[in-house]
Amino acid sequence: MNRNTRSVALVVLAVVVALAAVPGVATAITRSGDTVVVAEDETVDELNAFGGSVVVRGTVNGNVSALAGDVYVADTGRVGGNVAGAAGAVRIAGSVEGDVAGASGSLTLEEGSTVGGDVAAGTGSLTVAEGATVRGDLSAGAQTASINGTVEGDAEIDADEILLGSAAVIEGDLTYDGTLQRADGAVVNGTVEREDDLATAAPVGTDGPLIPGWTFAVYGLLLNLLLGAILLFVFPSFSQRVVLEAARSPGLSGGVGLLSVVVVPLVLLLLVLTLVGIPLALVGSVLFGLLVWVGGVYGRFAVGAVILAYTDREGEWVALLVGVLVVGLVVQIPVLGWVVNLAVGLVGLGALVLALSSGYRRRRAERTPTPDVGAVS
């Protein structure tokens, strides 16, 4: 490959990285993998995830959002801004001071949870459990809606089935469209009115029609394909070594990958604690995030190579396409998809680290002069 071609390819690689950042992972650029976790003793400013999940066990001062991924605020979690999830599940067990919105998935307020603002849901299911509190209004367009907690404002619900449990309290008015089942003990302090063709408010943070969840899944799949194609085009021999390492020793590669995602963030944290090492830690975080992404693509590449080994088809490009497509489909399966995505990512990352270290040792050995045995008397 000539110098100009390589330069153009590297520029395209940089563009791919920029495209991946469009949906944004602001505070999460210091995290690795597809799941961003805010630990119980941790405080961050804001979290945005694309094609991944967010788990908040600590404190987020600003907003939390996830596109094509799940959002979970644990009972120890506190969010100072809004929480929004599209094409995924939103579960609140802790405290949210702003609004909560869920679109194209499910929205659940668990027992003991508190939402300081409004709740808006355009989801398959809405659940407000007993002991959950919504300080503002509730607006929902869902297939099923179950209210057994407290709504201090008004409630507008458009659903096929609406259940007000025995512990439900709506302090304002209830306007609904659908089949309403009201248990003994359910309280509505305002008026109860059925309104046909009720138009509920759009979820917080959305304007106009919601983008279907599959759009984001396809976007992520195409980005992985594009990155894999660039890697295979720019570094064909190296890419083959990485894939061979992952396919030949998945256990070793996965172990190295797991060690990497544990050790590297700790090293970056130590750099931050030195204060003078903060710029280096920021650069290192971005580079490590890119390394994790590249490793995930190589892991998919290896899956495709293993699958092709059982068929009559050959070729690196076919293996890349098959691997990205197969893993892209499997990761859509709840629970199993998350496990597979994590395993593939760790194996790919570990194989990448092993290949890089092997190449470094080989180049160092080539530069080391060999003693002239014949000159020794």
C-alpha positions as CSV (number, residue, x, y, z in Angstrom):
1,M,0.0,0.0,0.0
2,N,1.5,3.4,-1.0
3,R,1.9,6.3,1.4
4,N,-1.0,8.4,-0.1
5,T,-3.4,5.5,0.1
6,R,-2.5,4.8,3.7
7,S,-2.8,8.5,4.6
8,V,-6.3,8.7,3.1
9,A,-7.4,5.5,4.9
10,L,-6.1,6.9,8.3
11,V,-8.1,10.1,7.7
12,V,-11.2,8.1,7.1
13,L,-10.5,6.2,10.3
14,A,-10.4,9.5,12.1
15,V,-13.8,10.4,10.5
16,V,-15.3,7.1,11.7
17,V,-14.2,7.9,15.3
18,A,-15.8,11.3,15.0
19,L,-19.0,9.8,13.7
20,A,-19.1,7.4,16.6
21,A,-19.0,10.4,18.9
22,V,-22.0,12.1,17.3
23,P,-24.5,10.4,19.7
24,G,-22.1,11.3,22.4
25,V,-20.6,9.6,25.4
26,A,-19.6,12.7,27.3
27,T,-18.6,11.8,30.8
28,A,-18.4,8.1,29.7
29,I,-15.4,8.6,27.6
30,T,-13.4,7.6,30.6
31,R,-15.4,4.3,30.8
32,S,-14.9,1.2,28.6
33,G,-17.2,-1.3,27.1
34,D,-20.9,-1.1,26.2
35,T,-22.2,-0.6,29.7
36,V,-21.5,2.6,31.6
37,V,-21.6,2.2,35.4
38,V,-21.5,5.0,37.9
39,A,-20.4,3.4,41.1
40,E,-22.1,4.0,44.4
41,D,-19.3,6.3,45.7
42,E,-18.9,8.1,42.4
43,T,-20.1,11.4,41.1
44,V,-20.2,12.5,37.5
45,D,-21.6,15.5,35.6
46,E,-23.6,13.9,32.8
47,L,-24.0,10.6,31.0
48,N,-25.0,9.9,27.4
49,A,-24.8,6.5,25.8
50,F,-25.5,5.2,22.3
51,G,-26.0,1.5,21.7
52,G,-25.2,0.7,25.3
53,S,-26.7,0.8,28.8
54,V,-26.3,3.1,31.7
55,V,-26.3,2.0,35.3
56,V,-26.4,4.7,38.0
57,R,-25.6,3.6,41.5
58,G,-23.9,6.8,42.5
59,T,-24.6,10.5,41.7
60,V,-25.1,12.2,38.3
61,N,-25.4,15.9,38.7
62,G,-26.9,16.5,35.2
63,N,-28.9,14.5,32.7
64,V,-28.8,10.8,31.9
65,S,-29.8,9.4,28.5
66,A,-29.4,6.3,26.4
67,L,-30.3,5.6,22.8
68,A,-30.8,2.0,21.8
69,G,-29.9,1.0,25.3
70,D,-31.2,0.6,28.9
71,V,-31.1,3.1,31.8
72,Y,-31.2,1.9,35.4
73,V,-31.0,4.2,38.4
74,A,-30.5,1.9,41.4
75,D,-31.9,2.6,44.9
76,T,-28.6,4.3,45.8
77,G,-28.6,6.4,42.7
78,R,-29.4,10.1,42.4
79,V,-29.8,12.1,39.2
80,G,-29.9,15.8,39.4
81,G,-31.3,16.4,35.9
82,N,-33.5,14.5,33.5
83,V,-33.5,10.8,32.6
84,A,-34.4,9.7,29.1
85,G,-34.2,6.4,27.2
86,A,-35.1,5.6,23.6
87,A,-35.4,2.0,22.2
88,G,-34.6,0.5,25.6
89,A,-35.9,0.0,29.1
90,V,-35.9,2.7,31.8
91,R,-36.0,1.6,35.4
92,I,-35.9,4.0,38.3
93,A,-35.3,2.7,41.8
94,G,-33.6,5.8,43.2
95,S,-34.2,9.5,43.0
96,V,-34.5,11.7,39.9
97,E,-34.9,15.4,40.5
98,G,-35.9,16.3,36.9
99,D,-38.2,14.6,34.4
100,V,-38.2,11.0,33.3
101,A,-39.0,9.8,29.8
102,G,-39.1,6.5,28.0
103,A,-39.7,5.8,24.3
104,S,-40.1,2.5,22.4
105,G,-39.4,0.3,25.4
106,S,-40.6,0.1,29.0
107,L,-40.6,2.5,31.9
108,T,-40.7,1.3,35.5
109,L,-40.7,3.3,38.7
110,E,-39.9,0.8,41.4
111,E,-40.9,0.9,45.0
112,G,-39.3,3.8,46.9
113,S,-38.3,5.7,43.8
114,T,-39.0,9.5,43.4
115,V,-39.3,11.6,40.4
116,G,-39.2,15.4,41.1
117,G,-40.6,16.4,37.7
118,D,-42.9,15.0,35.1
119,V,-43.0,11.5,33.7
120,A,-43.7,10.9,30.0
121,A,-43.8,7.5,28.4
122,G,-44.3,6.4,24.8
123,T,-43.6,2.8,25.6
124,G,-44.8,-0.8,25.5
125,S,-45.5,-0.8,29.3
126,L,-45.6,1.7,32.1
127,T,-45.4,0.7,35.7
128,V,-45.5,2.9,38.8
129,A,-45.1,0.6,41.7
130,E,-46.5,0.9,45.2
131,G,-44.3,3.4,47.1
132,A,-43.1,5.2,44.0
133,T,-43.8,9.0,43.8
134,V,-44.1,11.3,40.8
135,R,-44.0,15.0,42.0
136,G,-45.2,16.4,38.7
137,D,-47.6,15.2,35.9
138,L,-47.8,11.8,34.3
139,S,-48.4,11.4,30.5
140,A,-48.3,8.0,28.9
141,G,-49.1,6.4,25.6
142,A,-48.5,2.7,26.1
143,Q,-50.0,-0.8,25.6
144,T,-50.4,-1.4,29.3
145,A,-50.2,1.1,32.2
146,S,-50.1,0.0,35.9
147,I,-50.3,2.7,38.5
148,N,-50.0,1.7,42.1
149,G,-48.0,4.6,43.5
150,T,-48.5,8.3,43.9
151,V,-48.9,11.0,41.2
152,E,-49.0,14.4,42.7
153,G,-50.1,16.1,39.5
154,D,-52.4,15.2,36.7
155,A,-52.4,12.0,34.8
156,E,-53.1,11.5,31.1
157,I,-53.0,7.9,30.0
158,D,-53.7,6.4,26.6
159,A,-53.3,2.6,26.8
160,D,-55.1,-0.6,25.9
161,E,-55.2,-1.6,29.5
162,I,-55.0,0.8,32.5
163,L,-54.8,-0.5,36.0
164,L,-55.1,1.6,39.1
165,G,-54.0,-0.5,42.0
166,S,-55.3,-0.4,45.6
167,A,-52.4,1.9,46.7
168,A,-52.7,4.3,43.7
169,V,-53.1,8.0,44.5
170,I,-53.6,10.6,41.8
171,E,-53.9,14.0,43.4
172,G,-54.9,15.8,40.3
173,D,-57.2,14.9,37.4
174,L,-57.2,11.6,35.5
175,T,-57.8,11.7,31.8
176,Y,-57.6,8.4,30.0
177,D,-58.5,6.4,26.8
178,G,-58.7,2.7,27.0
179,T,-60.0,0.1,29.4
180,L,-59.7,1.3,33.0
181,Q,-59.6,-1.1,35.9
182,R,-59.8,0.7,39.3
183,A,-59.2,-1.4,42.3
184,D,-60.8,-0.7,45.7
185,G,-58.8,1.8,47.6
186,A,-57.5,3.6,44.5
187,V,-57.8,7.4,45.0
188,V,-58.2,10.1,42.4
189,N,-58.7,13.5,44.1
190,G,-59.6,15.3,40.8
191,T,-62.0,14.4,38.0
192,V,-61.9,11.2,36.1
193,E,-62.7,11.6,32.5
194,R,-62.5,9.4,29.4
195,E,-61.4,11.1,26.2
196,D,-61.4,9.2,23.0
197,D,-58.3,9.6,20.8
198,L,-56.4,11.1,23.7
199,A,-53.1,12.7,22.5
200,T,-50.5,12.3,25.3
201,A,-47.4,14.5,25.5
202,A,-44.3,13.4,23.8
203,P,-41.6,12.1,26.1
204,V,-39.2,14.7,27.6
205,G,-36.4,15.6,25.3
206,T,-38.1,14.5,22.1
207,D,-39.6,16.8,19.5
208,G,-41.8,15.3,16.8
209,P,-41.8,11.7,15.8
210,L,-39.5,9.3,17.6
211,I,-36.8,7.6,15.6
212,P,-37.4,3.8,15.6
213,G,-35.0,1.8,17.8
214,W,-33.8,-0.3,14.9
215,T,-32.4,2.8,13.2
216,F,-29.8,3.1,16.0
217,A,-29.0,-0.6,15.9
218,V,-28.4,-0.4,12.1
219,Y,-26.3,2.8,12.6
220,G,-24.0,1.0,15.1
221,L,-23.8,-2.1,12.9
222,L,-22.7,0.0,9.9
223,L,-20.1,1.9,12.0
224,N,-18.6,-1.5,13.1
225,L,-18.6,-2.7,9.5
226,L,-16.9,0.5,8.3
227,L,-14.3,0.4,11.0
228,G,-13.6,-3.2,10.3
229,A,-13.2,-2.6,6.6
230,I,-10.7,0.2,7.3
231,L,-8.7,-1.9,9.6
232,L,-8.6,-4.8,7.2
233,F,-7.7,-2.5,4.3
234,V,-5.0,-0.5,6.2
235,F,-3.6,-3.3,8.3
236,P,-4.4,-6.6,6.5
237,S,-1.6,-8.7,7.9
238,F,-2.0,-7.4,11.5
239,S,-5.7,-7.9,11.3
240,Q,-5.2,-11.5,10.4
241,R,-2.9,-12.0,13.3
242,V,-5.4,-10.5,15.7
243,V,-8.2,-12.7,14.4
244,L,-6.0,-15.8,14.5
245,E,-5.0,-15.1,18.1
246,A,-8.7,-14.6,19.1
247,A,-9.9,-17.8,17.3
248,R,-7.0,-19.9,18.5
249,S,-6.8,-18.8,22.1
250,P,-10.2,-17.3,23.1
251,G,-9.6,-18.1,26.8
252,L,-6.2,-16.4,27.0
253,S,-7.5,-13.5,24.9
254,G,-10.5,-13.0,27.0
255,G,-8.4,-13.1,30.2
256,V,-6.0,-10.4,28.8
257,G,-9.0,-8.3,27.7
258,L,-10.6,-8.5,31.2
259,L,-7.3,-7.6,32.8
260,S,-7.0,-4.6,30.4
261,V,-10.4,-3.2,31.3
262,V,-9.5,-3.5,35.0
263,V,-5.9,-2.3,35.0
264,V,-6.0,0.5,32.4
265,P,-8.8,2.5,34.1
266,L,-7.0,2.2,37.4
267,V,-3.8,3.6,35.9
268,L,-5.8,6.5,34.3
269,L,-7.4,7.2,37.7
270,L,-4.0,7.3,39.4
271,L,-2.9,9.8,36.7
272,V,-5.9,12.0,37.5
273,L,-5.1,11.9,41.2
274,T,-1.6,13.3,40.5
275,L,-3.3,16.4,38.9
276,V,-0.3,17.0,36.6
277,G,-1.2,13.8,34.8
278,I,-4.8,14.9,34.0
279,P,-4.1,15.8,30.4
280,L,-2.3,12.5,29.8
281,A,-5.2,10.7,31.5
282,L,-7.7,12.4,29.2
283,V,-5.7,11.4,26.1
284,G,-5.2,7.9,27.4
285,S,-9.0,7.6,28.1
286,V,-9.8,8.5,24.5
287,L,-7.2,6.1,23.1
288,F,-8.3,3.3,25.4
289,G,-11.9,3.8,24.4
290,L,-10.9,3.6,20.7
291,L,-8.8,0.5,21.5
292,V,-11.9,-1.1,23.2
293,W,-14.0,-0.3,20.1
294,V,-11.4,-1.7,17.7
295,G,-11.1,-4.8,19.9
296,G,-14.8,-5.3,19.8
297,V,-14.8,-5.2,16.0
298,Y,-11.9,-7.7,15.9
299,G,-13.9,-9.9,18.2
300,R,-16.8,-9.9,15.7
301,F,-14.3,-10.5,12.9
302,A,-13.1,-13.6,14.8
303,V,-16.6,-14.9,15.3
304,G,-17.2,-14.6,11.6
305,A,-13.9,-16.5,10.9
306,V,-14.9,-19.3,13.2
307,I,-18.3,-19.6,11.6
308,L,-16.8,-19.7,8.1
309,A,-14.4,-22.5,9.3
310,Y,-17.4,-24.8,9.4
311,T,-18.6,-23.9,5.9
312,D,-17.1,-23.9,2.4
313,R,-16.8,-20.1,2.2
314,E,-13.5,-18.4,2.7
315,G,-12.2,-14.8,2.8
316,E,-11.5,-12.1,5.4
317,W,-14.1,-9.8,4.0
318,V,-16.8,-12.4,4.2
319,A,-15.8,-13.3,7.7
320,L,-16.0,-9.6,8.8
321,L,-19.4,-9.2,7.3
322,V,-20.7,-12.5,8.8
323,G,-19.3,-11.7,12.2
324,V,-20.6,-8.2,12.5
325,L,-24.1,-9.3,11.3
326,V,-24.3,-12.3,13.6
327,V,-23.1,-10.6,16.7
328,G,-25.3,-7.5,15.8
329,L,-28.4,-9.7,15.8
330,V,-27.5,-11.7,18.9
331,V,-26.9,-8.6,21.0
332,Q,-30.5,-7.6,20.5
333,I,-31.6,-10.6,22.7
334,P,-32.1,-9.5,26.3
335,V,-29.5,-10.7,28.8
336,L,-27.9,-13.2,26.4
337,G,-27.1,-10.4,24.1
338,W,-25.3,-8.4,26.8
339,V,-23.3,-11.5,27.8
340,V,-22.3,-12.3,24.2
341,N,-21.4,-8.7,23.5
342,L,-19.2,-8.5,26.6
343,A,-17.4,-11.8,25.8
344,V,-16.8,-10.9,22.2
345,G,-15.4,-7.5,23.2
346,L,-13.1,-9.0,25.8
347,V,-11.7,-11.6,23.5
348,G,-11.2,-9.1,20.7
349,L,-9.5,-6.6,23.0
350,G,-7.3,-9.3,24.5
351,A,-6.2,-10.6,21.1
352,L,-5.5,-7.0,20.0
353,V,-3.3,-6.4,23.1
354,L,-1.5,-9.7,22.5
355,A,-0.9,-9.0,18.9
356,L,0.4,-5.5,19.7
357,S,2.8,-6.7,22.4
358,S,4.0,-9.6,20.1
359,G,4.7,-7.1,17.3
360,Y,6.6,-4.8,19.7
361,R,8.8,-7.6,20.9
362,R,9.5,-8.7,17.4
363,R,10.5,-5.2,16.2
364,R,12.7,-4.8,19.3
365,A,14.5,-8.1,18.6
366,E,15.1,-7.0,15.0
367,R,16.7,-3.8,16.2
368,T,19.0,-5.5,18.8
369,P,22.4,-6.3,17.2
370,T,23.4,-10.0,17.2
371,P,26.9,-10.6,18.7
372,D,29.5,-11.7,16.1
373,V,30.4,-15.2,17.4
374,G,33.3,-15.5,15.0
375,A,35.0,-12.5,16.5
376,V,35.3,-14.1,19.9
377,S,38.7,-15.7,20.3
